[in-house]
Amino acid sequence: MNDKAKEIGCTRTHFSNPNGLPGANHYSTARDLSKIAAYCMKNPEFRKVVGTKIKIVYWNSPSDKKIDAENTNELLQKNYPGITGIKTGFTKAAGNCLAASATRDDLNLIVIVLNSSDENSRFDDAEKLLDYGFAKIKTVKLADKNRIEKKVFVRGGKSGTVRVGPAENFIFPLIEGEDEKLIEISCDVPKVIDAGIEDGKVVGEAVLKYDGEKIASVPICARENVSPGFSIASLLVDIFEPFINSYPRIAQAFSA
């Protein structure tokens, strides 16, 4: 758990147990919990579970007995617009806590409320934070993944090039006051790659920067298979590879 937390960018989190009960070296922050929540919400089964309002639990014995287990997330029960989860929590050490998420159009928001004054105010606070986020943030679709495609040279293949493109649309959230003109997109893809490429294989990444700072990346994937073998085009790639790597204009002309 600690290794995974570091992997997804948590810097002030340490787990001393897997159940969340208080411990001397068991801690996190709202920022880190938001990163953990965002990571978890990428899992379809997780999203299904945390978005479930009520589940019938049947007893093994007696077999006719059942319990309606209701989700304790009041935002889910009251149908807050776009609500998708996530989790309530309480211990004496942490107080009343809530991780809440909601989606409207292309915008997904997560809020974390810790040590709320009472059981109900955490839902009120989360609702206000979500309302604020949806009012102040807009999404900008910078590019459609289906309309962006490049060719990369292939060495030792039945084809001399392979079509590649982003795995996702370029959608970026802008907070009120931020300028869309400060967004840049650059592609980091090798000019030549080896054959044995399968459709969907990650071959690079597109980097999104705002005002010069990297804020996100999108995988660049192959959009076709290229098997190892011989072709005139691939032979030319082998011959001209030093020039392709040295002169971007030659590479662009060759792939056009």
C-alpha positions, 0 to 999 in steps of 0.5 A: 500500500505504501509503495502504491501510494508513492507510485501515484504521487502521494508525498505525505501518506503512510499506512501502518495497517490495511483497515484504516484504524488509528495508528501512530504511523498511520496518516494521510492528507486531503491532497493525497487522499484525492490522488488515491481516490482518483486512482481508484475511480479508474477501476470500473468495478470500484466505480460500480461499488462506490456508486451503489445506493443499496444492496440486498445482503442475504443470510446463509442461515436462515436463508429467507432472511435479508438486509437492505444495506444502504450506502452511508454517502448522503450525497448518493442517497439524495441524488446530488447531480452527477454524484458517482461516490465515493466513501464515508469514514469515521474514527475518533482520531480522524473525525467525520470524513468523506471522499465524494466524486461527481461527473458532469459532461467531461468534468470529473471532480473529487473532494475530500472532507476531513475531521468535519464538525459532525456527521452531517456537515461533511455532506454539506461541505462536500456539496458546496465544494462540488458546486464551487468546482462545477461553477468555476471549472470548465473543460476544454477539448483541445483535440479529438483522438480520432483526428490526430494521426502520425506515422513512425518509421519501422525497421525490419518490418513488412511495412516501413511505417506504422500509424500512431495516435493518442489513446485519449482525447485531449481534454483539459480543465481550466479554472476561472482566470486561466488562459487556454492560450497557455496550453501546449501539446508536444509529442514524444515518440521515437522516429524509428521503432522495431517491427513486431508492433501490435495495434494498441501498443504504447510507443510514446506519449503526448505531453500537455503543459500549462504555462510551461509546466507539465500537467498531464500526459496521454499515451501514444499508441500504434493503430495497426500491426506491423509484423517483422519481415522484409519490405522495400520501404523498411529497407530504405528506413534501415539505410536512411536511419542516421539521416532520419534521426539527424534531420527532422525535415527529412523524417517528416518528408519521408513519412508524408 
